[in-house]
Amino acid sequence: MSFLFTGPMCNLHNLIIIKGEVEIALKDIRLRLISELMKDSRRSDRDLAKAIGTSQPTVTRVRTMLEKEGYIREYTIIPDFRQVGYELVALTFANLKRGITPEELQIVRKKGREMEQKTAFQSVMILRGIGLGHELVLASFHEDYSSFMEFLRMIKQFPFVDTSSVESFMISLADEHYRYLTFSTLARHLLTLKKEKK
């Protein structure tokens, strides 16, 4: 039997569930649930409860909390990209033009969102960071090389992108690779984070 203790002093981070004689912190349940969902999000709450050692109602409550708080952004699949028609994966690096203001950066983001709604945009990730002499990275899938070149043309027309800085690293999906895109390995690593922080 499981009991969920709540009250004015309890929040999502310090709720404790008692199961028999073992105390399981909700944070631990959340991490284990996220890990299991990353491995296979099709599983029922009952199956997930068995996998993490708690009750089905607890899994349902915790999953709902994780969705509401944005820990779970979406449920999706990872197809065999080659079988569905993609030949290339590209990592494209770029810089913004110097002197871009925060307001102009907001305009760039807004235009990017508008572009995504109007066209079938093949980029799966656009992030700002630092390294390799660049501050933007885009990960994208392409049917063929001409599709990739059209993508590059579109990126170079984007306002505030320094066109001289655009460089790409392309991966052929026809080649044999060590590991294709998967979240299963990351799901296992996620569980090591809690051990390292103790």
C-alpha positions in Angstrom: 0.0 0.0 0.0 1.3 3.5 -0.8 0.5 6.7 1.0 1.0 10.2 -0.4 1.7 12.8 2.2 0.8 16.4 1.3 0.3 19.6 3.3 1.3 23.2 3.5 5.0 22.4 4.0 5.1 19.8 1.1 5.8 20.7 -2.4 6.7 18.7 -5.6 10.3 18.4 -4.5 9.9 17.1 -1.0 6.7 15.0 -1.1 7.5 11.5 0.2 5.8 8.3 -0.6 5.9 5.4 1.9 5.8 1.9 0.4 6.1 -0.7 3.1 9.2 0.2 5.1 11.0 2.0 2.2 10.8 5.7 1.7 11.0 6.8 -1.9 11.5 10.5 -2.6 9.1 11.9 -5.3 12.2 13.3 -7.1 13.5 9.8 -7.4 10.1 8.6 -8.8 10.0 11.5 -11.2 13.5 10.7 -12.6 12.8 7.0 -12.8 9.5 7.7 -14.6 11.1 10.0 -17.1 13.8 7.5 -17.7 11.3 4.7 -18.4 9.2 7.0 -20.7 12.4 7.9 -22.6 12.9 4.2 -23.2 9.4 3.5 -24.4 6.5 6.1 -24.0 3.9 3.7 -25.2 3.8 1.8 -21.9 0.8 1.9 -19.7 0.9 3.5 -16.3 0.4 0.1 -14.8 3.5 -1.2 -16.7 5.5 1.9 -15.7 4.5 1.4 -12.1 5.8 -2.1 -12.1 9.1 -1.0 -13.7 9.8 1.7 -11.1 8.3 0.0 -8.1 5.3 2.1 -7.2 1.5 2.2 -7.7 -0.3 2.9 -10.9 -2.2 5.9 -9.3 1.1 7.4 -8.2 2.5 7.0 -11.8 -0.6 8.7 -13.2 -0.3 11.6 -10.7 3.4 12.1 -11.2 3.1 11.9 -15.0 0.3 14.5 -15.0 2.6 16.8 -12.8 5.5 16.3 -15.1 3.4 17.2 -18.1 1.9 20.3 -16.4 5.3 21.5 -15.3 6.9 21.1 -18.7 9.3 18.2 -17.8 7.6 16.2 -20.5 7.2 18.4 -23.7 5.8 15.8 -26.0 5.3 12.1 -26.7 6.8 11.0 -30.0 8.5 8.2 -31.9 11.9 7.9 -33.4 11.4 6.4 -36.9 14.1 4.8 -39.1 14.7 8.1 -40.9 16.1 6.5 -44.0 13.1 4.2 -44.5 10.7 7.2 -44.3 12.7 9.1 -47.0 15.6 11.0 -45.5 19.1 10.5 -46.8 21.1 13.2 -44.9 21.3 14.6 -41.4 23.1 18.0 -41.2 24.5 20.0 -38.3 24.7 23.6 -39.5 26.6 26.2 -37.6 26.2 29.9 -37.9 26.7 33.3 -36.2 24.3 36.2 -35.9 25.4 39.5 -37.3 27.4 41.6 -34.7 25.5 44.2 -32.8 22.1 42.4 -32.8 20.0 43.8 -30.0 17.8 41.7 -27.7 14.7 43.2 -29.5 16.1 42.1 -32.9 16.8 38.6 -31.5 13.1 38.4 -30.5 12.2 39.4 -34.0 14.4 36.5 -35.3 12.7 34.0 -33.0 9.2 35.3 -34.0 10.0 35.1 -37.7 11.4 31.6 -37.2 8.2 30.4 -35.5 6.2 32.0 -38.4 8.3 30.2 -40.9 7.8 26.8 -39.1 4.0 27.3 -39.3 4.0 28.2 -43.0 6.4 25.6 -44.3 7.4 22.0 -43.6 10.6 23.0 -41.8 13.0 20.1 -41.6 15.1 21.4 -38.7 14.5 19.5 -35.5 16.7 21.6 -33.3 17.8 25.3 -33.3 19.9 26.3 -30.4 22.1 29.2 -29.4 25.4 28.3 -27.7 29.1 28.8 -27.9 32.0 26.8 -29.4 33.8 26.1 -32.7 33.6 29.7 -33.5 29.8 29.7 -33.8 26.9 30.7 -31.7 24.0 28.8 -33.5 23.5 25.2 -34.3 20.7 23.7 -36.4 20.1 19.9 -36.7 18.1 19.0 -39.8 17.0 16.0 -41.9 17.0 16.1 -45.7 15.7 13.9 -48.5 18.8 14.5 -50.6 21.6 17.0 -51.3 19.4 19.4 -53.2 16.9 19.6 -50.3 19.9 20.4 -48.0 21.1 23.2 -50.4 17.6 24.7 -50.4 17.6 24.6 -46.6 21.0 26.4 -46.6 19.6 29.0 -49.0 16.7 29.7 -46.7 19.0 30.0 -43.6 21.2 32.5 -45.4 18.2 34.6 -46.3 17.2 34.8 -42.6 17.6 38.3 -41.2 20.5 38.9 -38.8 22.4 35.6 -39.9 26.0 36.3 -40.9 26.0 34.4 -44.2 29.8 34.1 -44.3 29.8 32.1 -41.0 27.4 29.3 -42.2 29.1 25.9 -42.1 27.7 22.4 -42.1 28.6 18.9 -41.1 26.6 16.3 -43.1 25.9 12.7 -42.3 24.7 10.1 -44.8 22.1 7.8 -43.4 23.1 5.2 -46.0 26.3 4.6 -44.1 26.6 2.2 -41.2 26.9 4.1 -37.9 27.8 3.3 -34.4 24.6 4.5 -32.8 21.6 6.1 -34.4 19.4 8.6 -32.6 18.1 7.0 -29.4 17.1 8.3 -26.0 17.5 4.9 -24.3 21.2 5.4 -23.4 20.4 8.9 -22.1 17.6 7.4 -20.1 20.0 5.1 -18.3 22.4 8.0 -17.7 19.7 10.1 -16.2 19.5 7.7 -13.4 23.2 8.1 -12.6 22.6 11.9 -12.0 20.8 11.3 -8.8 23.5 9.0 -7.5 26.3 11.5 -8.3 24.4 14.3 -6.5 24.0 12.4 -3.2 
